[in-house]
Amino acid sequence: MKIVSDLLTSIEGIRIFYIVGLLIFVVLFIVITVRTMRIPNKEMENIKNSILADGESEDITTSN
């Protein structure tokens, strides 16, 4: 791991990529969190019920 660390520290301007990557991660995390929190409860109930209903509607057959 020291080889990779030494290589990355020797490259000029590499810090900007660390900062940009961290900013992209933080922005995406905030956007996903806000969008998830803004989904209406009724829509969440519909999603939950559709997931549960899919398993019940299918006939499971097993061959012995």
Summary of the structure (lengths in Angstrom):
residues: 64
radius of gyration: 23.4
end to end distance: 52.5
largest distance: 65.3
contacts: 97
relative contact order: 0.06
helix: 77%
strand: 0%
